[in-house]
Amino acid sequence: MKIGYVNVFVSNLSTTVSFFENTLGLMCNSIEVDHGYASFTAGPISFGIAQTDESALIGRHTGIGFMVDDIDQTYSMMRAAGVEFTMAPTKQPWGGTLALFNDPDGNLYYLDPGHQTQ
């Protein structure tokens, strides 16, 4: 058994597609406007967004980490592009560094340099 995809719920499909595609640079694989769904290439796991009217599913801590080679450089580029961070790159007690950022709906994600100690 392996994980093939993860989905996050959003309020506006086109706004969030634009965020992940144009701001973060993920490649959109498919958009199904009639079904309120889009998927992106994000490494070996597919990343999807699903539009919903159920507000309890939106604006949550996702637990999803986006792996990057250089967290400080990526953080600077994302901030310059207008991405909202709730935590700048910060050394963690286990030795790695993480940053936390939001999508347009306030869903929270990790920015992670691959759990390398720095």
C-alpha positions as CSV (number, residue, x, y, z in Angstrom):
1,M,0.0,0.0,0.0
2,K,1.2,3.5,-0.8
3,I,-0.2,7.0,-0.8
4,G,-1.1,8.1,-4.3
5,Y,-2.7,11.5,-3.6
6,V,-3.7,14.1,-1.0
7,N,-6.6,16.6,-1.3
8,V,-7.2,19.9,0.4
9,F,-10.6,21.6,0.5
10,V,-10.9,25.2,-0.8
11,S,-13.6,27.8,-1.3
12,N,-12.7,29.0,-4.8
13,L,-11.1,26.7,-7.3
14,S,-9.8,29.2,-9.8
15,T,-8.2,31.4,-7.1
16,T,-6.4,28.4,-5.6
17,V,-5.4,26.9,-8.9
18,S,-3.8,30.3,-9.8
19,F,-2.0,30.4,-6.4
20,F,-0.5,26.9,-6.8
21,E,0.2,27.2,-10.5
22,N,1.3,30.9,-10.8
23,T,2.6,31.8,-7.4
24,L,4.2,28.4,-6.3
25,G,5.0,27.1,-9.7
26,L,3.3,23.7,-9.5
27,M,2.2,22.1,-12.8
28,C,-1.6,21.7,-13.0
29,N,-2.4,18.2,-14.4
30,S,-6.1,18.6,-14.8
31,I,-9.0,21.0,-13.9
32,E,-12.5,19.7,-13.6
33,V,-14.5,22.9,-13.1
34,D,-17.9,21.1,-13.2
35,H,-16.7,18.9,-10.3
36,G,-14.7,21.6,-8.5
37,Y,-11.4,19.7,-8.6
38,A,-7.9,20.2,-9.8
39,S,-4.7,18.2,-9.5
40,F,-1.1,19.1,-9.6
41,T,2.3,17.4,-10.1
42,A,4.0,17.6,-6.7
43,G,6.6,14.8,-6.8
44,P,5.6,11.2,-6.5
45,I,2.3,12.1,-4.8
46,S,-0.5,13.9,-6.7
47,F,-1.8,17.0,-4.9
48,G,-5.4,17.9,-5.4
49,I,-7.7,20.7,-4.4
50,A,-11.5,20.3,-4.1
51,Q,-13.9,23.2,-3.9
52,T,-16.5,22.9,-1.2
53,D,-19.1,25.1,0.4
54,E,-18.6,23.4,3.8
55,S,-16.6,26.0,5.7
56,A,-15.5,23.5,8.4
57,L,-13.2,21.8,5.9
58,I,-11.5,25.0,4.8
59,G,-8.7,26.9,6.5
60,R,-7.2,24.0,8.3
61,H,-3.7,22.7,9.2
62,T,-3.1,20.3,6.4
63,G,0.0,18.5,7.6
64,I,1.3,18.7,4.0
65,G,5.0,19.5,3.6
66,F,6.5,20.9,0.4
67,M,10.1,19.8,0.1
68,V,12.6,22.4,-1.2
69,D,16.3,22.4,-1.8
70,D,17.0,25.8,-0.2
71,I,14.4,26.9,2.4
72,D,15.8,30.4,2.9
73,Q,15.8,31.1,-0.8
74,T,12.4,29.6,-1.4
75,Y,11.0,31.5,1.6
76,S,12.3,34.8,0.2
77,M,11.0,34.1,-3.3
78,M,7.5,33.1,-2.0
79,R,7.3,36.1,0.3
80,A,8.2,38.4,-2.6
81,A,5.4,36.7,-4.6
82,G,2.9,37.6,-1.8
83,V,2.7,34.2,0.0
84,E,1.6,34.6,3.6
85,F,3.8,32.9,6.1
86,T,2.8,32.2,9.7
87,M,6.3,31.1,10.6
88,A,9.6,32.1,9.0
89,P,12.2,29.3,8.6
90,T,12.8,28.2,12.1
91,K,15.2,25.6,13.6
92,Q,13.2,22.8,15.2
93,P,14.0,20.9,18.4
94,W,14.7,17.8,16.3
95,G,17.4,19.6,14.3
96,G,15.7,20.5,11.1
97,T,14.2,23.7,9.8
98,L,10.6,24.4,8.9
99,A,8.5,27.4,7.7
100,L,4.7,27.5,7.6
101,F,2.6,29.2,4.9
102,N,-1.1,29.6,4.0
103,D,-2.9,29.3,0.7
104,P,-5.6,31.9,-0.1
105,D,-8.2,30.0,2.1
106,G,-5.9,29.9,5.1
107,N,-5.0,26.2,4.7
108,L,-1.6,25.8,6.4
109,Y,1.4,24.0,4.8
110,Y,5.0,23.2,5.7
111,L,8.0,24.3,3.7
112,D,10.7,21.8,4.5
113,P,14.3,21.4,3.2
114,G,14.1,17.6,3.4
115,H,14.6,17.2,7.1
116,Q,18.3,18.1,6.7
117,T,20.0,19.3,9.9
118,Q,21.2,22.8,9.3
